Amino acid sequence: MNGSAVIKASVLVLAAGLAACAPQYSADRVSAGQAQSAQTVSFGTVVSARNVVVQGGQGSQLAGAVLGGVAGAALGNQVGKGTGQDVATAVGATAGVVAGQSAGRAAASQNAIEWTVRLGSGQTIAVVQSEPVFSIGQRVQVISGGGQTRLAPA
């Protein structure tokens, strides 16, 4: 396997690992803070929806940059001898940081839907989550507590 193939394989493995850490936004997943705590339930009607992309946090980009830099330095260190090896190590580390940061950003991004819901009180709210998918006009539960709100079928 040549150096380019090794770098590509390393970036793919890194991206897959970071994707596994990305949060999932749905009605069926709750945070640890929401478990065994009272939450308020109200009802509303879905009035609109639009596709959005939830960007990953800076932590994923930093982890990707660090891991990419280490992998790039290790690969660059295998090239040449003496000063040439030092230069290849530095170039590999730099390229690894850039590739790893990009992979971290991509892996931590998730497609979701911003649901606009008119509550029974007349107030309109927007909630971002990926599932379940609702229909315009569908009645939903709006579950709030612990600083988070999610929608579930009524």
C-alpha positions in Angstrom: 0.0 0.0 0.0 1.5 3.4 -1.0 1.7 6.4 1.3 -1.4 8.1 -0.2 -3.5 5.0 0.3 -2.4 4.7 3.9 -3.3 8.3 4.6 -6.7 7.9 2.9 -7.4 4.7 4.9 -6.3 6.5 8.2 -8.7 9.4 7.5 -11.6 7.0 6.8 -11.0 5.1 10.0 -10.8 8.3 11.9 -14.0 9.6 10.3 -15.9 6.4 11.1 -14.7 6.5 14.7 -15.8 10.1 15.1 -19.1 9.5 13.5 -19.8 6.9 16.2 -19.4 9.6 18.8 -21.8 12.1 17.1 -24.9 12.8 19.1 -28.2 11.5 17.6 -31.2 13.9 17.7 -34.5 11.9 18.0 -37.6 11.4 20.1 -36.3 8.0 21.2 -32.9 9.1 22.6 -32.7 11.1 25.8 -29.7 12.6 27.7 -28.6 11.2 31.0 -29.9 14.4 32.6 -33.4 13.7 31.4 -33.5 10.2 32.8 -35.6 10.0 36.0 -36.5 13.7 35.9 -39.9 15.3 35.5 -40.6 16.8 32.1 -43.4 18.9 30.9 -45.6 17.5 28.2 -47.8 19.8 26.0 -49.4 19.2 22.7 -49.3 21.0 19.4 -49.6 20.7 15.6 -46.8 20.5 13.1 -47.1 23.6 10.8 -43.9 23.3 8.8 -40.6 21.5 8.4 -37.3 22.1 6.8 -34.1 20.1 6.4 -31.1 21.3 8.5 -27.6 20.1 9.2 -26.5 19.9 12.8 -22.8 20.8 12.9 -20.5 18.9 15.3 -18.8 20.6 18.2 -15.2 21.9 18.3 -14.2 18.8 20.3 -14.7 16.5 17.2 -12.6 18.8 15.1 -9.8 19.0 17.7 -9.8 15.2 18.2 -9.6 14.8 14.4 -6.8 17.3 14.2 -4.8 15.6 16.9 -5.3 12.1 15.6 -4.6 13.2 12.0 -1.5 15.0 13.0 -0.1 12.0 14.9 -1.0 9.6 12.0 0.5 12.0 9.4 3.7 12.4 11.4 4.1 8.7 11.8 3.6 8.2 8.1 6.0 11.0 7.2 8.6 9.6 9.5 8.8 6.5 7.3 10.1 8.6 4.4 13.8 9.3 3.8 16.6 9.7 6.2 18.1 12.7 8.2 16.8 16.1 7.3 14.6 14.7 4.5 12.9 12.5 7.1 12.4 15.5 9.4 10.8 17.5 6.6 8.6 14.6 5.6 7.5 14.1 9.2 6.6 17.8 9.5 4.7 17.8 6.2 2.9 14.6 7.2 1.9 16.1 10.5 0.6 19.3 8.9 -1.4 17.4 6.2 -2.7 15.0 8.9 -3.9 17.9 11.1 -5.8 19.5 8.1 -7.3 16.1 7.0 -8.2 15.1 10.5 -9.9 18.4 11.3 -11.9 18.1 8.1 -12.8 14.5 8.9 -13.8 15.4 12.4 -16.1 18.2 11.2 -17.8 16.0 8.6 -18.2 13.0 11.0 -19.8 15.1 13.7 -22.4 16.7 11.3 -25.8 15.2 11.1 -28.9 15.7 8.9 -32.0 16.6 10.8 -35.3 18.4 10.5 -36.4 21.6 12.1 -40.1 21.1 13.0 -42.2 24.2 13.6 -45.1 23.4 16.0 -48.0 25.6 17.0 -48.8 24.8 20.6 -52.3 24.7 22.1 -51.5 28.0 23.8 -51.0 29.7 20.4 -47.2 29.9 20.8 -45.1 28.7 18.0 -41.8 26.8 18.6 -39.2 25.1 16.5 -37.5 21.8 17.5 -34.6 20.2 15.6 -34.5 16.4 15.6 -34.0 13.6 13.0 -36.7 11.2 13.8 -39.5 10.3 13.9 -40.8 12.0 10.7 -44.1 13.8 11.1 -46.6 15.2 8.6 -47.7 18.8 8.3 -50.9 19.0 10.4 -50.0 16.1 12.6 -50.6 16.4 16.3 -47.5 15.9 18.5 -46.4 15.8 22.1 -43.8 18.5 23.0 -41.7 17.1 25.8 -39.5 19.7 27.6 -37.1 19.4 30.5 -33.5 19.5 31.4 -32.9 22.2 28.9 -34.0 20.1 26.0 -37.2 19.7 24.0 -38.2 16.8 21.8 -41.2 15.8 19.8 -43.1 12.5 19.9 -46.3 11.3 18.2 -49.4 12.3 20.2 
